[in-house]
């Protein structure tokens, strides 16, 4: 590898882990804090965006991956979703916990509750219709989004409920698949970090070994597998492919565009909204 290539790879990794993306040319989001008794001495924080026009509006909680790139999630997806008519809250699961990334270590158990903490915060906002909130996550955040709507103690313990869930290239192994709401998985065929085969098994009602589960449990899971696409296919930073922790990350414009269309249609069908054409 040339020195230039090494420098480019290091820069890409730093962008992946920090993702302090400039939001030039648009109205910046509002930084908000919301209570989280188990998060540490401070409340959780995140970027809140409001759509144009009167509310209350449907809303989307955005969950970042193990690199902690919550600002990048807001820049890529929060702005787009707000333009479609959704309130968005891209939450920072790591900052107040003193975590920089969780790609090689255990994820704090309290983060399992973060999607519902964000949901409870949104439900208190006059701009939000609390009966129409979805959770959308990416990689590790995609796994958390799926776990948030799986039938069990986590979902039952919250008075507020999500109405839909979307996982972009989530880690599907170990998820039971007994979903309480419509769920969509968007993943690349060549993903070597979150294998598409495991997500296919989940969507098709098979366990991690490919054995069929008992049918009739949970709301069906939709899945779109994009040919030629790798992990982080929606991240333009990786137009030049990089390896992180041995995994191939690469932007794929075709897969990204197809995922935009799939997400737009899925959210419109499940939580409605003042949808605008991109």
VOPAGU-2260 file (C-alpha; in pm, 1 decimal, decimal comma):
REM VOPAGU-2260
SITE   aa  ch    i         X         Y         Z
SITE  UNK   A    0       0,0       0,0       0,0
SITE  UNK   A    1     139,3     344,5     -88,6
SITE  UNK   A    2     184,0     616,8     175,0
SITE  UNK   A    3    -101,3     808,6      14,7
SITE  UNK   A    4    -329,7     506,8      35,7
SITE  UNK   A    5    -236,1     451,6     400,1
SITE  UNK   A    6    -314,9     813,7     483,1
SITE  UNK   A    7    -646,9     791,1     298,4
SITE  UNK   A    8    -737,5     473,4     488,2
SITE  UNK   A    9    -652,6     633,8     824,9
SITE  UNK   A   10    -862,3     939,4     740,3
SITE  UNK   A   11   -1153,2     716,0     639,9
SITE  UNK   A   12   -1131,0     527,4     969,9
SITE  UNK   A   13   -1130,8     852,1    1167,0
SITE  UNK   A   14   -1431,4     973,1     974,0
SITE  UNK   A   15   -1604,6     642,6    1042,8
SITE  UNK   A   16   -1539,0     662,5    1416,1
SITE  UNK   A   17   -1601,9    1034,9    1461,8
SITE  UNK   A   18   -1817,2    1135,3    1165,5
SITE  UNK   A   19   -1820,2    1505,1    1250,2
SITE  UNK   A   20   -1988,1    1575,2     918,7
SITE  UNK   A   21   -2041,6    1935,3     816,8
SITE  UNK   A   22   -2401,0    2020,7     751,1
SITE  UNK   A   23   -2338,5    2301,5     506,6
SITE  UNK   A   24   -2624,7    2443,4     309,8
SITE  UNK   A   25   -2911,8    2335,4     534,5
SITE  UNK   A   26   -3074,6    2437,1     860,1
SITE  UNK   A   27   -2869,6    2271,4    1134,2
SITE  UNK   A   28   -3039,6    2028,2    1371,1
SITE  UNK   A   29   -3100,4    2118,3    1734,5
SITE  UNK   A   30   -2888,8    1946,5    1998,4
SITE  UNK   A   31   -3116,0    1809,4    2270,4
SITE  UNK   A   32   -3067,2    1614,4    2591,4
SITE  UNK   A   33   -3306,4    1369,2    2748,6
SITE  UNK   A   34   -3303,3    1181,7    3076,1
SITE  UNK   A   35   -3139,4     842,5    3102,3
SITE  UNK   A   36   -3103,6     716,7    3459,2
SITE  UNK   A   37   -2872,4     428,9    3360,8
SITE  UNK   A   38   -2659,3     622,6    3111,4
SITE  UNK   A   39   -2429,0     785,2    3364,7
SITE  UNK   A   40   -2412,6    1128,3    3522,9
SITE  UNK   A   41   -2558,2    1305,1    3219,4
SITE  UNK   A   42   -2863,2    1263,9    3003,4
SITE  UNK   A   43   -2834,4    1115,4    2657,3
SITE  UNK   A   44   -2805,7    1363,9    2373,2
SITE  UNK   A   45   -2894,3    1374,5    2007,0
SITE  UNK   A   46   -2979,1    1586,0    1705,2
SITE  UNK   A   47   -3346,0    1674,5    1666,3
SITE  UNK   A   48   -3482,6    1785,0    1328,8
SITE  UNK   A   49   -3831,6    1917,0    1259,2
SITE  UNK   A   50   -4001,7    1909,9     919,0
SITE  UNK   A   51   -4158,7    2211,7     759,0
SITE  UNK   A   52   -4526,9    2272,0     824,5
SITE  UNK   A   53   -4755,0    2224,9    1122,0
SITE  UNK   A   54   -4741,7    1918,9    1345,3
SITE  UNK   A   55   -4787,4    1684,4    1506,3
SITE  UNK   A   56   -4585,4    1471,8    1263,8
SITE  UNK   A   57   -4470,5    1110,0    1255,7
SITE  UNK   A   58   -4118,1    1062,3    1385,7
SITE  UNK   A   59   -3810,8     841,7    1345,6
SITE  UNK   A   60   -3546,1     749,7    1602,2
SITE  UNK   A   61   -3206,0     698,3    1435,4
SITE  UNK   A   62   -2954,7     458,1    1594,2
SITE  UNK   A   63   -2584,7     467,4    1501,8
SITE  UNK   A   64   -2345,0     174,1    1473,3
SITE  UNK   A   65   -2046,8      62,4    1681,3
SITE  UNK   A   66   -1832,3     351,4    1553,8
SITE  UNK   A   67   -2050,2     608,3    1727,8
SITE  UNK   A   68   -2112,3     807,0    1407,9
SITE  UNK   A   69   -2439,6     963,5    1516,3
SITE  UNK   A   70   -2368,7    1297,6    1348,3
SITE  UNK   A   71   -2305,7    1115,4    1022,8
SITE  UNK   A   72   -2638,3     933,2    1054,9
SITE  UNK   A   73   -2812,0    1267,8    1101,4
SITE  UNK   A   74   -2632,2    1421,8     804,3
SITE  UNK   A   75   -2709,5    1131,8     569,0
SITE  UNK   A   76   -3056,8    1036,7     686,5
SITE  UNK   A   77   -3195,9    1282,6     940,8
SITE  UNK   A   78   -3200,5    1569,1     691,8
SITE  UNK   A   79   -3355,5    1350,2     422,6
SITE  UNK   A   80   -3627,9    1217,3     654,0
SITE  UNK   A   81   -3713,0    1568,2     774,9
SITE  UNK   A   82   -3756,5    1670,1     411,5
SITE  UNK   A   83   -4002,9    1381,6     375,6
SITE  UNK   A   84   -4208,0    1519,1     666,6
SITE  UNK   A   85   -4072,1    1329,0     967,7
SITE  UNK   A   86   -3940,8    1455,0    1298,6
SITE  UNK   A   87   -3604,3    1283,4    1346,9
SITE  UNK   A   88   -3389,7    1220,6    1653,1
SITE  UNK   A   89   -3038,9    1085,6    1587,2
SITE  UNK   A   90   -2920,8     980,1    1931,4
SITE  UNK   A   91   -2567,7     955,8    2067,7
SITE  UNK   A   92   -2547,6     629,0    2261,5
SITE  UNK   A   93   -2181,5     671,1    2358,2
SITE  UNK   A   94   -2093,3    1031,1    2442,9
SITE  UNK   A   95   -2225,8    1059,0    2797,7
SITE  UNK   A   96   -2098,2     709,0    2873,8
SITE  UNK   A   97   -1743,9     805,8    2783,1
SITE  UNK   A   98   -1732,7     553,0    2496,3
SITE  UNK   A   99   -1558,7     635,2    2169,1
SITE  UNK   A  100   -1657,8     315,3    1989,1
SITE  UNK   A  101   -1783,1     -34,8    2070,6
SITE  UNK   A  102   -1658,6    -228,7    1770,1
SITE  UNK   A  103   -1419,1    -448,3    1966,2
SITE  UNK   A  104   -1566,6    -449,6    2317,5
SITE  UNK   A  105   -1891,0    -537,3    2486,8
SITE  UNK   A  106   -2182,6    -299,3    2443,4
SITE  UNK   A  107   -2311,7    -161,2    2777,5
SITE  UNK   A  108   -2639,1    -340,5    2862,4
SITE  UNK   A  109   -2808,6      -7,1    2933,9
SITE  UNK   A  110   -2787,3      84,8    2564,6
SITE  UNK   A  111   -3062,1    -170,2    2499,1
SITE  UNK   A  112   -3302,2      82,6    2650,9
SITE  UNK   A  113   -3182,2     383,3    2452,7
SITE  UNK   A  114   -3433,0     352,9    2167,3
SITE  UNK   A  115   -3719,2     366,1    2417,9
SITE  UNK   A  116   -3564,2     658,0    2603,9
SITE  UNK   A  117   -3560,5     842,4    2273,2
SITE  UNK   A  118   -3918,2     732,7    2201,2
SITE  UNK   A  119   -4035,8     861,2    2539,9
SITE  UNK   A  120   -3864,7    1194,6    2474,5
SITE  UNK   A  121   -4031,6    1228,5    2134,3
SITE  UNK   A  122   -4372,2    1135,3    2277,0
SITE  UNK   A  123   -4351,6    1442,5    2501,1
SITE  UNK   A  124   -4293,8    1681,6    2209,3
SITE  UNK   A  125   -4593,1    1872,5    2073,9
SITE  UNK   A  126   -4443,6    1841,0    1724,5
SITE  UNK   A  127   -4466,3    1458,7    1736,1
SITE  UNK   A  128   -4756,8    1219,0    1694,3
SITE  UNK   A  129   -4657,5     952,0    1951,0
SITE  UNK   A  130   -4873,6     690,3    1780,4
SITE  UNK   A  131   -4655,7     709,7    1465,7
SITE  UNK   A  132   -4291,1     662,4    1559,4
SITE  UNK   A  133   -4046,0     423,2    1392,4
SITE  UNK   A  134   -3692,6     319,5    1486,1
SITE  UNK   A  135   -3422,5     297,3    1216,8
SITE  UNK   A  136   -3075,5     165,8    1297,8
SITE  UNK   A  137   -2745,9     102,1    1120,8
SITE  UNK   A  138   -2517,2    -198,2    1181,6
SITE  UNK   A  139   -2506,2    -239,3    1561,5
SITE  UNK   A  140   -2783,1      21,5    1579,1
SITE  UNK   A  141   -2979,7    -187,7    1329,1
SITE  UNK   A  142   -2955,0    -485,6    1560,9
SITE  UNK   A  143   -3077,3    -267,6    1849,9
SITE  UNK   A  144   -3367,0    -145,2    1636,5
SITE  UNK   A  145   -3474,7    -505,2    1571,5
SITE  UNK   A  146   -3435,9    -601,5    1937,8
SITE  UNK   A  147   -3648,9    -301,2    2035,2
SITE  UNK   A  148   -3953,8    -440,4    1856,3
SITE  UNK   A  149   -3900,3    -809,0    1927,3
SITE  UNK   A  150   -4164,0    -955,7    2157,7
SITE  UNK   A  151   -4022,9    -967,6    2508,6
SITE  UNK   A  152   -3964,4    -778,6    2830,6
SITE  UNK   A  153   -3796,8    -480,3    2664,4
SITE  UNK   A  154   -4094,4    -409,7    2437,5
SITE  UNK   A  155   -4357,6    -494,3    2700,4
SITE  UNK   A  156   -4204,8    -270,9    2967,0
SITE  UNK   A  157   -4256,5      51,4    2769,1
SITE  UNK   A  158   -4587,6     233,4    2771,9
SITE  UNK   A  159   -4493,0     397,9    2442,8
SITE  UNK   A  160   -4458,9     164,8    2143,3
SITE  UNK   A  161   -4276,4     181,0    1813,3
SITE  UNK   A  162   -4496,5     124,5    1507,0
SITE  UNK   A  163   -4223,5       8,6    1268,3
SITE  UNK   A  164   -3854,8     -80,6    1262,9
SITE  UNK   A  165   -3581,3     -76,2     998,3
SITE  UNK   A  166   -3235,5    -229,3    1019,2
SITE  UNK   A  167   -2964,5    -126,3     773,3
SITE  UNK   A  168   -2708,0    -410,0     757,5
SITE  UNK   A  169   -2790,1    -530,4    1111,7
SITE  UNK   A  170   -2630,5    -820,9    1294,8
SITE  UNK   A  171   -2914,8   -1072,2    1270,4
SITE  UNK   A  172   -2765,7   -1376,7    1444,6
SITE  UNK   A  173   -2936,5   -1444,2    1775,1
SITE  UNK   A  174   -3248,1   -1238,4    1704,7
SITE  UNK   A  175   -3555,9   -1455,5    1753,1
SITE  UNK   A  176   -3769,7   -1281,2    1491,6
SITE  UNK   A  177   -4093,6   -1264,5    1689,2
SITE  UNK   A  178   -4160,7    -905,9    1584,0
SITE  UNK   A  179   -4445,2    -694,4    1721,0
SITE  UNK   A  180   -4456,8    -444,7    1432,3
SITE  UNK   A  181   -4370,0    -432,9    1059,1
SITE  UNK   A  182   -3993,5    -466,7    1017,9
SITE  UNK   A  183   -3763,0    -408,5     720,2
SITE  UNK   A  184   -3401,7    -521,0     673,2
SITE  UNK   A  185   -3177,8    -359,7     407,3
SITE  UNK   A  186   -2843,9    -533,2     353,1
SITE  UNK   A  187   -2569,2    -593,7      98,4
SITE  UNK   A  188   -2514,9    -936,0     -56,8
SITE  UNK   A  189   -2137,5    -909,2       0,7
SITE  UNK   A  190   -2152,4    -784,4     360,3
SITE  UNK   A  191   -1879,3    -966,1     557,0
SITE  UNK   A  192   -1956,8    -792,8     889,9
SITE  UNK   A  193   -2332,6    -853,9     905,9
SITE  UNK   A  194   -2388,3   -1157,2     679,7
SITE  UNK   A  195   -2692,3   -1134,8     454,6
SITE  UNK   A  196   -2749,2   -1509,8     498,5
SITE  UNK   A  197   -2826,7   -1463,8     867,9
SITE  UNK   A  198   -3076,6   -1189,0     791,7
SITE  UNK   A  199   -3237,7   -1402,5     521,2
SITE  UNK   A  200   -3280,4   -1681,6     777,0
SITE  UNK   A  201   -3440,5   -1434,4    1015,6
SITE  UNK   A  202   -3680,0   -1296,1     754,4
SITE  UNK   A  203   -3769,6   -1640,2     622,5
SITE  UNK   A  204   -3840,4   -1785,0     966,1
SITE  UNK   A  205   -3528,7   -2001,8    1009,6
SITE  UNK   A  206   -3288,4   -2010,9    1301,6
SITE  UNK   A  207   -2912,6   -1947,1    1283,2
SITE  UNK   A  208   -2858,1   -2300,3    1153,1
SITE  UNK   A  209   -3117,3   -2264,3     876,1
SITE  UNK   A  210   -3379,4   -2476,5    1053,1
SITE  UNK   A  211   -3737,1   -2352,8    1019,8
SITE  UNK   A  212   -3887,5   -2195,6    1327,7
SITE  UNK   A  213   -4242,5   -2243,9    1442,7
SITE  UNK   A  214   -4462,1   -2055,9    1195,5
SITE  UNK   A  215   -4724,6   -1799,5    1281,6
SITE  UNK   A  216   -4516,3   -1608,4    1536,7
SITE  UNK   A  217   -4466,1   -1237,7    1500,9
SITE  UNK   A  218   -4525,0    -984,4    1226,9
SITE  UNK   A  219   -4349,4   -1085,3     899,4
SITE  UNK   A  220   -4009,4    -931,6     830,2
SITE  UNK   A  221   -3938,2    -777,5     489,1
SITE  UNK   A  222   -3586,1    -792,7     350,5
SITE  UNK   A  223   -3403,6    -638,3      55,3
SITE  UNK   A  224   -3060,0    -779,4     -31,5
SITE  UNK   A  225   -2858,1    -561,3    -269,6
SITE  UNK   A  226   -2625,0    -741,5    -515,2
SITE  UNK   A  227   -2263,1    -627,0    -512,3
SITE  UNK   A  228   -2307,6    -420,8    -195,0
SITE  UNK   A  229   -2091,0    -435,1     118,0
SITE  UNK   A  230   -2128,0    -307,4     473,9
SITE  UNK   A  231   -2192,4      69,1     503,5
SITE  UNK   A  232   -2315,0      83,5     143,5
SITE  UNK   A  233   -2488,6     416,1     219,6
SITE  UNK   A  234   -2175,2     598,8     343,0
SITE  UNK   A  235   -2014,8     817,9      70,1
SITE  UNK   A  236   -1699,4     843,8     283,5
SITE  UNK   A  237   -1622,6     491,8     165,4
SITE  UNK   A  238   -1636,2     564,3    -207,4
SITE  UNK   A  239   -1279,2     437,6    -188,6
SITE  UNK   A  240   -1317,8     100,5     -11,1
SITE  UNK   A  241   -1143,5      50,0     323,3
SITE  UNK   A  242   -1083,9    -236,1     565,4
SITE  UNK   A  243   -1176,3    -182,7     929,2
SITE  UNK   A  244   -1114,5    -464,7    1175,2
SITE  UNK   A  245   -1077,0    -694,5     876,9
SITE  UNK   A  246   -1414,9    -603,3     727,1
SITE  UNK   A  247   -1473,2    -450,2     383,3
SITE  UNK   A  248   -1658,9    -117,6     383,9
SITE  UNK   A  249   -1764,1      37,8      54,0
SITE  UNK   A  250   -2014,8     292,6     -68,6
SITE  UNK   A  251   -2251,4     165,0    -337,8
SITE  UNK   A  252   -2460,0     437,4    -499,8
SITE  UNK   A  253   -2708,3     197,3    -660,1
SITE  UNK   A  254   -2773,5      16,5    -331,2
SITE  UNK   A  255   -2797,3     347,7    -145,3
SITE  UNK   A  256   -3052,0     484,1    -391,1
SITE  UNK   A  257   -3258,2     164,8    -377,8
SITE  UNK   A  258   -3251,0     176,1       3,0
SITE  UNK   A  259   -3371,5     537,6      -1,9
SITE  UNK   A  260   -3669,3     433,6    -211,5
SITE  UNK   A  261   -3737,9     126,1       3,4
SITE  UNK   A  262   -3722,3     325,8     327,0
SITE  UNK   A  263   -3945,8     601,5     192,4
SITE  UNK   A  264   -4213,2     355,6      84,4
SITE  UNK   A  265   -4192,0     148,8     402,0
SITE  UNK   A  266   -4225,6     446,9     636,5
SITE  UNK   A  267   -4511,9     588,9     432,7
SITE  UNK   A  268   -4694,1     253,4     451,0
SITE  UNK   A  269   -4637,0     204,6     824,9
SITE  UNK   A  270   -4639,1     546,2     994,2
SITE  UNK   A  271   -4757,7     772,3     711,0
SITE  UNK   A  272   -4624,2    1123,1     681,5
SITE  UNK   A  273   -4614,3    1432,3     466,9
SITE  UNK   A  274   -4391,6    1255,9     221,1
SITE  UNK   A  275   -4207,6    1452,9     -45,7
SITE  UNK   A  276   -4043,0    1307,1    -350,4
SITE  UNK   A  277   -3661,0    1315,6    -326,3
